[in-house]
Amino acid sequence: MLGTGNGWRRRLALRGLHVPRGISFLHLIGSLLIPGMGFLVRGPFVLGVAALAAAALFLSVFVVGLGFPAGNVAFGMLLSLHASGIAHFCSPWMEGARLRARILVSLMSLFAVGALLYAPSRGMIERRWLMPLRINGRVIVVRHLATPRLVKPGDWVAFHLEEFSGGDFVALEGTGYGPLLAGPGDHVRFTPLVCEINGRAIGRLDDMPVMGELVVPEKHWFVWPTFGIQGYGHGAIPDLGAIKSRMAMMPQEQFIGKAFKRWFWRRQIVS
């Protein structure tokens, strides 16, 4: 077994590795978990400060630009900086190692940080806290909510959309988005000029019927969808208002969360 281990060390050019002195557990944990910390711990000091400042900048751009290409680029730059800091922190171990060993360690650091830290963290953020949605060419950031009791009429909400089809129309399964207009027991009436909720007039939204009325069932919301419905076959979709009215009856268990009115300086509610 010892001979086999030495053989692998020779192949990877790692025989020159040694453990440096002065390594503390806190330094190790900080360098593994904080982007750029490896540069500060190992020095020089100016490089470490610059790395931490760059990490703060990349993180800020990622959060502000959530869902935008700039945010994705910043996320990738933060990942690369984090992996480079770990490689720099481990550089004393690499004294005497060949170039291919240094390259291998850098690639392993990049893969490990991305697979074990960044990918799970980003997935958890989008599943539990913040979800960026692209709606009609706009990016909308939605806050996940565990209970529908925290929303009220007028809020713009995201919900799970089940596949809905028939005739010459189809809506694919995915995420829907729109304003919550009415709750359980509310009476909705359509006219050519307005939509009435319990007798109170609100502005008509795209594709609303010009006549008809309905009552929202228990444990449902009336959320007018803003996503598009694509026609096929003969092109035009007959009675689109009636179709959207049926789709607007959203079971509350399909609720995901509600949109922030503003995400930093960007206005998100499109009423």
N, C-alpha and C positions, 0 to 999 in steps of 0.2 A: 504493500500500500504506500509506503514512504517513497519507494522508487517511482511509482506511478505519479504521485503528487509532484515530485521533482521534475518528472518529464513534462507534465503540464506547465509547470512554472517556466521551464526552459522554452517551451513552444510559445508561450505568451510573453516572454521576455520580462518576467516579473521577479527574477531571482534577486535583483538589486533592491527590492522594496524593504523598507524597515520602518518601524514605528517611531515617530519623532517624539522628542520630549516636550513637556509643557502643554500637553493636550488635556483639557478638562472636559468633564462630561457635559457641563453647560455649554461650552464652546461647540461641542459636537452637535448637541440637540439644536442649538440656535442656528448653526450653519445648515443643518438638514431641513429645518422648518421655515426659516425666514429668508426670503429672496435677497441675495447680496450680502448676507451676514458673513459668509465665508471670506469675502474680500476684506471686511473690517477686522475679523479675528486674525487673519494671517498677515494682513498689511500689504502694502503701505497704507497708512491711515487715510490719506487723501483719496486713494483708490476705493477704500471701503466706504467713505462718506459719499463719494460719487455713485457707487453702486446702490447704496440704500436710497439715495435721492432718485435715481433712475427707476428703482423698483416702486417707489411711491408714485412716481409719475405714470408708469405703466398701469399700476393698479387703478389709479384714478381714471385714466382714459378708458380702461375696461369697464368700470362701473358706469361712468357717464354714457359711454357709447355701447351699452349692452344691446346686443342684437344688430349692431351696425358693423360694417367691415373694419372700421377703425378700432372698435372694441375687440374684435377677433385678433387683429394684428397685435394689439397691446398685450393680449393674453398670451400669444405665442412668444413675444419678446420677454415677458415676465418669466415664462417657463425657461427660456434659454438662459436668462440672467441667473435664475436660481440654480440651474444645473452647472453653469460656469463657476458660480460661487462655491459649490460643493467640490468641484474639481480643483479649484484653487486652494481650498482648505486642505485637501488631501495631497497637495503637491509635494510636501516633504516625504511622503511615502514613496513618491515616484522618482526620487533622486537615484540616478544610475539606470533607470528603466529606459527601454528603447522607445522610439517615436510611436511604433504601432501599439505599444502598451498604453501610452498616454492617450492616444486616439480612442482606444478601446474603453478606457476608464471614462473618458468624456462622454462617449456614446451611451455607455451603461448608466451614467448619472442622468443623462437626458431622458432615457427611456424610463428609468425607475421613478424619477420625479413626476414625469408626465402620467405614467400608468398608475402609480400608487397614491399620488397626492392631487395633481391638477384635474385629471379627468373625473375622479370620484367627487371632488369638491365642486366642480362646475355642475355636474349632474345633480348633486344634492341641492345646490342653490336653485336650479331651474325647477326641480321637482317640489321643493318645500317652501321656498321663499319668493323668488322672483322669476317670472317667465316672460321672455321677450317674444312678442307675436308680430308677424308682418301681416298687416291688414290693408288691402287695397293700396299697396306700395308704401305704407307707413309702418314704422316700428312702434309698437305699444308695449309698455312694460306693465305686467299684471302682478299684483301682490296675491300670493296664495293665502286663502283663508280657510280655517278648519271648519267653520260653521257658517251657514247662510244667514244666521240671525244678525250678522254685522252689516248686511247690505239693506238698502232701502230704494224705493222707486226714484229713478233719476240717476242711479249709479250705472256705470258701464261695466259689464261683467263678462268674464270668459267662462265657457262651459264646454263640456265634452259633447261633440256632435256625432250622433250615430248616423250611419248611411241612410239616406232618404231618397227614394227613387219611384218613378212611375210615369208612364206615358213617354213623353219626349223630354224629360228632365231628370237630373241626378245631382245629388249632393253627396260628396264622399265623406267617409268618417274622418274626423279630425277635431279641431278646436274651433268653436264658434265664438263670436264676440258681438255685443250690441248693448243698447240701453235697456235697463229693466224698467218696464212701463207700468206693470200692475202685478199684484200679488194674489194669493188665494182668495176666492170669493169676489174679486173686483169685476165690475161690468165694463166691457170694452165695446165701443160702438164706432163704426166707420161711417164717414160721410164724405161727399166730394170735396169739402173744404177743410175739415179737421178730423182728428181722432179724439174721441171722448173717453175718459176714464172716470167712471162713476159720475158722469155728467160734467166733468171738468174738461174743457177743450185743451188739447195740446197740438203742436204742429204735426202735420202729416210727414211721414218718413218715406223713403224710396219704396215703391212697389206696393204700398198699402192699398187694400181694396177701397172702392169708392162707396161701398155700402155693406151692411152686415153687422152683426153683433155677436158677442160671446161672453161667457163667464169663465174666469180662470179656475180650474179645478183645485182641490186641496193638494197641498205639497207640490205645487207648480208655481212657476213665474211666467209672466208674459214678457219675453225678451225679443225685441225685433232684430232679426239677424242682419248683419252688414256684409257677410260674405257673399260672393257671387254664386249663382246657379247657372251652370252651362247647359245649353240646349244641344240636342243632337237629333239627327234625322232630318226634320223639315226646318230646323233653325229656330223659329219663334216658339216661345214657351207659352201655352195657353193658360190664362188665369193664374199668373205668377203671384198675385196678391193673396189668393186663397191658399196657394202652396206655402208661402211664407207664413201665413197665419197659423197653419197647422204646425209648421216647424218652430214657431215662436213659443209654443207651449212647452216650456223647458222643465222637466222634473228637477226638483231641487238637489237630488243626489248627483246630478251631472254638473253641478256647480264647481268651478275651479277657484276663482278669485275675482277681484275687481281691479280695475285699472287705476293707477295713480292719476289724479287730475293733472299734475305736472311731474315730469321727471327732470329734476334740476330746472333748467330754464325752458324746456320744451313743453308746450301745452299738448296734452294727450287726448283730452275729451273732445270729440268731434260732433258736437250737437248742432 
